[in-house]
């Protein structure tokens, strides 16, 4: 099955080069004098956690994005992440934007097409930390080597299917009680968006993934993930926006010692008053991802002051009822150069 999928991807790659000869007038900058767009994004975070009585402050991540067209209808992106653990290639892929005028293909290292915010970089999230279910089920963020094929279905509303095959680097996890994957990962995301009114937009999506746990094959560990997400945006007046975003996830693991199931979800609601000020709140609830059952919830309040599209300061207060503990996060994100990733 895997060999057939790889053969299909190679065939699509070949077809994209042939097809690109007919799109020389697309207007993309190509050639030896075409310079890439370069962005630098810094994410500085201060964190006080009452549960651990620990204070940290400093550069959480410095990210460099290099992007540009390398051929008509073919775009390359590279995202280098520098943090306390060293330098990491967070993403490095080529986008084949039009295959047979119907399909798109992304190949390289990329964010896995599962869920809503997993595909987005953390500094464009409307909060400073990782939601519990994203940390427990997706190790904070799934970014793997592989390829995905996208197709926009010929329907009255925008409906897109994204199918991916990835090779997971073993041993990557989000801490104790979280899921760690290995081997191949197969994913599918089906999303639909439409405008309920002239001043609103609604996106509904479902996701699914199949993989193996990090202990495989020492102990049988078949992993199944499913998710559903909703994003509603309403623009009541100029420069104002209401955002409602929610994700729910389900996980089933079949191990040598038996099978178990876990659930998790979060909901964020926020209002942008003008060009500068956002207020929001988020509720998290998630079970852990291992056989020894545990669960946790959090309630957060978030204030963001934006200086530009790519630069902002944020204050976040979080309370955990189970631990009866408080956490305060201070975040400052700055951007230099064109900000090329998708925004919320």
Long-range contacts (C-beta under 8 A, 24 or more apart in sequence): 2-165, 2-184, 5-165, 6-165, 9-105, 9-107, 9-147, 9-149, 9-165, 12-96, 12-99, 12-103, 12-105, 12-149, 13-96, 13-105, 13-107, 15-99, 15-100, 16-73, 16-74, 16-96, 16-98, 16-99, 16-105, 17-71, 19-73, 19-98, 19-99, 19-100, 20-71, 20-72, 20-73, 20-74, 23-72, 23-73, 23-98, 24-72, 26-72, 26-73, 28-69, 28-72, 28-73, 28-75, 29-68, 29-69, 30-69, 30-70, 30-71, 30-72, 34-68, 34-69, 35-68, 36-66, 36-67, 36-68, 36-76, 37-65, 37-66, 37-67, 37-68, 37-337, 37-338, 37-340, 38-64, 38-65, 38-66, 38-337, 38-338, 39-64, 39-65, 39-67, 39-310, 39-335, 39-336, 39-337, 39-338, 39-339, 39-340, 40-64, 40-65, 40-335, 40-336, 40-337, 41-65, 41-121, 41-123, 41-310, 41-333, 41-334, 41-335, 41-336, 41-339, 42-332, 42-333, 42-334, 42-335, 43-122, 43-123, 43-331, 43-332, 43-333, 44-331, 44-332, 44-333, 45-128, 45-329, 45-330, 45-331, 46-329, 46-330, 46-331, 47-327, 47-328, 47-329, 47-330, 48-327, 48-328, 49-325, 49-327, 50-325, 50-326, 50-327, 51-320, 51-323, 51-325, 51-327, 57-330, 58-84, 59-83, 61-122, 61-123, 63-90, 63-121, 63-123, 65-337, 65-340, 65-341, 67-340, 70-94, 73-97, 73-98, 77-340, 79-121, 79-341, 90-121, 90-143, 91-143, 102-151, 102-152, 103-149, 103-150, 103-151, 104-149, 104-150, 104-151, 105-147, 105-148, 105-149, 105-150, 106-147, 106-148, 106-150, 107-146, 107-147, 108-145, 108-147, 109-143, 109-144, 109-145, 109-146, 110-143, 110-144, 110-146, 110-148, 111-141, 111-142, 111-143, 112-138, 112-142, 112-143, 112-144, 112-146, 112-164, 112-166, 112-185, 112-187, 112-209, 113-148, 113-162, 113-163, 113-164, 113-187, 113-188, 113-189, 113-207, 114-138, 114-142, 114-187, 114-189, 114-207, 114-208, 114-209, 114-225, 114-227, 115-189, 115-207, 115-227, 115-229, 115-247, 115-249, 116-205, 116-229, 116-231, 116-245, 116-247, 117-245, 117-247, 118-142, 119-342, 120-341, 120-342, 120-344, 121-341, 123-333, 124-341, 124-342, 124-343, 124-344, 125-344, 126-243, 126-245, 126-268, 126-270, 126-278, 126-280, 126-302, 126-304, 126-344, 127-268, 127-280, 127-282, 127-300, 127-302, 127-314, 127-316, 128-302, 128-314, 128-316, 128-329, 128-330, 128-331, 129-300, 129-316, 129-318, 129-329, 130-174, 131-247, 131-266, 131-282, 131-284, 131-286, 132-264, 132-266, 132-284, 132-285, 132-286, 132-296, 132-297, 132-298, 133-247, 133-248, 133-249, 133-264, 133-265, 133-266, 133-284, 133-285, 133-286, 134-247, 134-266, 135-174, 135-175, 135-178, 135-286, 136-174, 136-177, 136-178, 136-179, 136-262, 136-264, 136-286, 136-287, 136-288, 136-289, 137-178, 137-179, 137-225, 137-249, 137-251, 137-262, 137-264, 137-286, 137-289, 138-174, 138-179, 139-172, 139-173, 139-174, 139-178, 139-179, 139-180, 139-181, 140-174, 142-166, 142-168, 142-181, 142-185, 144-168, 144-169, 144-185, 145-169, 146-185, 148-187, 157-192, 157-193, 157-194, 158-192, 158-193, 158-194, 159-190, 159-191, 159-192, 160-190, 160-191, 160-192, 161-188, 161-189, 161-190, 162-187, 162-188, 162-189, 162-190, 162-191, 163-187, 163-188, 164-188, 168-211, 170-214, 171-214, 173-214, 177-288, 177-289, 177-290, 177-292, 177-294, 178-288, 178-289, 178-290, 179-213, 179-223, 179-251, 179-253, 179-289, 180-213, 180-214, 181-211, 181-212, 181-213, 181-214, 181-223, 182-211, 182-212, 182-213, 182-214, 182-216, 183-211, 183-212, 183-216, 184-211, 184-212, 185-209, 185-210, 185-211, 186-210, 186-211, 199-234, 199-235, 199-236, 200-232, 200-233, 200-234, 200-235, 201-232, 201-233, 202-230, 202-231, 202-232, 202-233, 203-229, 203-230, 203-231, 203-232, 204-228, 204-229, 204-230, 205-229, 205-230, 213-253, 213-255, 215-255, 219-255, 219-256, 219-257, 220-254, 220-255, 220-256, 221-253, 221-254, 221-255, 221-256, 222-253, 222-254, 223-251, 223-252, 223-253, 224-251, 224-252, 224-253, 225-249, 225-250, 225-251, 226-250, 226-251, 239-272, 239-274, 239-275, 240-271, 240-272, 240-273, 240-274, 241-271, 241-272, 242-269, 242-270, 242-271, 242-272, 243-268, 243-269, 243-270, 243-271, 243-272, 243-280, 243-344, 244-268, 244-269, 245-269, 251-289, 253-289, 253-291, 255-291, 257-291, 258-291, 260-291, 260-293, 262-286, 262-287, 262-288, 262-289, 263-287, 270-302, 275-306, 276-305, 276-306, 276-307, 277-303, 277-304, 277-305, 277-306, 278-302, 278-303, 278-304, 278-305, 278-306, 279-303, 279-304, 280-304, 295-322, 296-320, 296-322, 296-323, 297-321, 297-322, 308-335, 309-335, 309-339, 309-343, 310-334, 310-335, 310-336, 310-339, 311-335
